[in-house]
Amino acid sequence: MNGFIFFVDAGATRGHNLTNVGQEPAMDTINLYDAKTNLSQLVERAAAGEEIIIAKAGRPLARLVPLAKRTTPRPLGRYTGQVTVGPNFNDPLPESFLKAFGE
């Protein structure tokens, strides 16, 4: 390199499709056909905290991850005073309505 120092602007290079490659523990990669066959087991593994890559022909297509847990409690009474239940709420449904559903 003839004693020259080259600086590469990381922002100028095109990023990798998987932005976390090399930053996290290795994830299990599953073929799409196997994922369809074993979906319930894969969902259980993801719910337990594992991240799973689903690939087709060796090309990663999707990542199965656990849902984020709520960090703040859900506020109660959000619609207080905005929703009312009519006095006929528990009345039997009209015959025409029941017939539409085959009852």
KEKE-3310 file (N, C-alpha, C; in steps of 0.2 Angstrom, whole numbers, plus 5000, padded with zeros to 4 digits):
npx = (5004:5011:5014:5003:4989:4972:4956:4940:4924:4911:4898:4896:4897:4887:4875:4874:4861:4856:4856:4861:4871:4884:4884:4876:4873:4875:4861:4849:4847:4834:4827:4814:4804:4806:4803:4789:4784:4787:4782:4774:4783:4794:4788:4786:4799:4804:4795:4801:4812:4822:4830:4826:4831:4823:4825:4826:4832:4845:4845:4842:4826:4817:4814:4811:4805:4804:4789:4790:4790:4778:4783:4777:4763:4747:4736:4721:4703:4703:4692:4683:4667:4665:4659:4644:4632:4617:4600:4594:4603:4605:4593:4584:4589:4583:4571:4574:4587:4593:4589:4597:4609:4606:4599)
npy = (4994:5006:5014:5023:5028:5022:5028:5022:5027:5021:5024:5026:5015:5001:4994:4978:4966:4959:4967:4965:4955:4946:4953:4947:4932:4917:4912:4900:4893:4889:4879:4884:4875:4865:4874:4876:4864:4861:4872:4874:4870:4878:4891:4889:4888:4901:4909:4905:4913:4912:4916:4913:4911:4910:4903:4902:4891:4894:4907:4920:4924:4928:4932:4924:4929:4932:4940:4956:4961:4969:4984:4994:4996:4992:5005:5008:5010:5018:5022:5027:5034:5037:5026:5018:5006:5000:4999:4988:4978:4965:4959:4946:4942:4948:4938:4939:4942:4930:4920:4924:4918:4905:4900)
npz = (5000:4999:5010:5013:5021:5021:5024:5027:5025:5034:5033:5020:5013:5007:5018:5027:5024:5035:5049:5062:5061:5068:5080:5089:5099:5089:5078:5076:5060:5049:5036:5025:5021:5032:5042:5040:5042:5055:5063:5075:5085:5083:5086:5099:5104:5100:5108:5120:5120:5110:5095:5078:5062:5046:5031:5013:5001:5006:5008:5019:5024:5034:5051:5066:5081:5099:5106:5111:5129:5138:5145:5153:5164:5158:5155:5165:5162:5151:5142:5150:5154:5140:5134:5133:5139:5133:5139:5134:5132:5137:5132:5122:5106:5090:5080:5066:5065:5071:5062:5051:5055:5055:5066)
capx = (5000:5015:5014:4997:4983:4966:4950:4934:4918:4907:4891:4896:4896:4880:4875:4872:4853:4855:4860:4864:4876:4890:4883:4872:4874:4872:4854:4847:4844:4829:4824:4807:4800:4806:4799:4782:4783:4788:4780:4772:4789:4798:4785:4788:4806:4804:4792:4806:4817:4826:4828:4826:4831:4820:4829:4824:4838:4851:4845:4838:4820:4813:4817:4806:4808:4799:4786:4792:4786:4776:4787:4773:4756:4741:4731:4714:4698:4704:4686:4678:4663:4664:4655:4638:4628:4610:4596:4591:4609:4604:4587:4585:4590:4577:4571:4577:4594:4594:4588:4603:4614:4604:4597)
capy = (5000:5011:5018:5027:5026:5024:5028:5021:5030:5016:5026:5027:5008:4998:4989:4971:4965:4958:4972:4962:4950:4947:4957:4943:4925:4913:4911:4894:4894:4884:4880:4886:4869:4863:4879:4875:4857:4862:4878:4875:4869:4884:4896:4888:4890:4908:4911:4904:4918:4910:4919:4908:4913:4906:4904:4898:4890:4896:4915:4922:4928:4931:4930:4922:4932:4932:4946:4961:4961:4976:4987:4998:4993:4995:5010:5005:5016:5023:5025:5029:5040:5037:5020:5016:5000:5002:4995:4982:4974:4958:4956:4941:4944:4948:4932:4940:4941:4923:4917:4925:4914:4898:4897)
capz = (5000:4998:5016:5013:5026:5018:5028:5024:5028:5035:5031:5013:5011:5008:5024:5026:5025:5042:5052:5068:5060:5072:5086:5094:5098:5083:5078:5072:5053:5047:5029:5024:5021:5038:5046:5039:5045:5063:5065:5082:5089:5082:5089:5106:5105:5100:5114:5126:5120:5105:5088:5073:5055:5041:5024:5007:4997:5010:5008:5025:5022:5040:5058:5071:5087:5104:5107:5117:5134:5140:5150:5157:5164:5153:5159:5165:5162:5145:5139:5155:5152:5133:5131:5138:5138:5133:5144:5131:5131:5138:5129:5117:5099:5086:5076:5059:5066:5073:5056:5047:5057:5055:5072)
cpx = (5004:5015:5008:4992:4977:4961:4944:4928:4913:4900:4891:4895:4889:4880:4873:4864:4852:4859:4863:4869:4882:4889:4879:4875:4871:4865:4853:4844:4840:4827:4817:4803:4800:4802:4791:4780:4783:4786:4778:4778:4793:4795:4786:4795:4807:4801:4797:4812:4822:4825:4830:4826:4827:4823:4826:4830:4844:4850:4840:4832:4816:4816:4811:4809:4802:4796:4789:4787:4784:4780:4783:4766:4751:4737:4724:4709:4700:4698:4681:4674:4661:4660:4650:4635:4621:4606:4594:4597:4608:4597:4589:4586:4584:4577:4574:4584:4596:4594:4594:4608:4612:4602:4590)
cpy = (5006:5016:5023:5024:5027:5023:5027:5023:5024:5018:5026:5020:5005:4993:4982:4971:4963:4962:4970:4957:4951:4950:4953:4936:4922:4911:4904:4896:4888:4885:4881:4880:4866:4867:4877:4868:4857:4868:4879:4874:4875:4890:4895:4890:4898:4911:4910:4909:4917:4914:4914:4912:4908:4908:4899:4898:4894:4904:4916:4926:4931:4928:4930:4924:4932:4939:4950:4961:4968:4978:4992:4995:4996:4999:5007:5011:5020:5026:5026:5035:5040:5032:5019:5010:5001:4997:4989:4977:4967:4955:4951:4945:4943:4941:4933:4939:4934:4919:4918:4921:4907:4896:4898)
cpz = (5000:5004:5017:5018:5022:5024:5024:5028:5028:5033:5024:5010:5012:5014:5022:5027:5032:5046:5059:5067:5064:5078:5091:5094:5092:5084:5074:5065:5051:5040:5030:5025:5028:5043:5046:5042:5052:5066:5072:5087:5089:5086:5097:5108:5105:5106:5120:5125:5114:5099:5083:5066:5050:5034:5019:5002:5000:5010:5014:5022:5028:5046:5063:5078:5093:5104:5112:5123:5136:5146:5155:5158:5160:5157:5159:5165:5156:5142:5144:5153:5145:5130:5136:5135:5138:5137:5141:5129:5131:5135:5123:5110:5095:5081:5069:5060:5067:5066:5051:5049:5058:5061:5073)
residu = (MET:ASN:GLY:PHE:ILE:PHE:PHE:VAL:ASP:ALA:GLY:ALA:THR:ARG:GLY:HIS:ASN:LEU:THR:ASN:VAL:GLY:GLN:GLU:PRO:ALA:MET:ASP:THR:ILE:ASN:LEU:TYR:ASP:ALA:LYS:THR:ASN:LEU:SER:GLN:LEU:VAL:GLU:ARG:ALA:ALA:ALA:GLY:GLU:GLU:ILE:ILE:ILE:ALA:LYS:ALA:GLY:ARG:PRO:LEU:ALA:ARG:LEU:VAL:PRO:LEU:ALA:LYS:ARG:THR:THR:PRO:ARG:PRO:LEU:GLY:ARG:TYR:THR:GLY:GLN:VAL:THR:VAL:GLY:PRO:ASN:PHE:ASN:ASP:PRO:LEU:PRO:GLU:SER:PHE:LEU:LYS:ALA:PHE:GLY:GLU)
# end
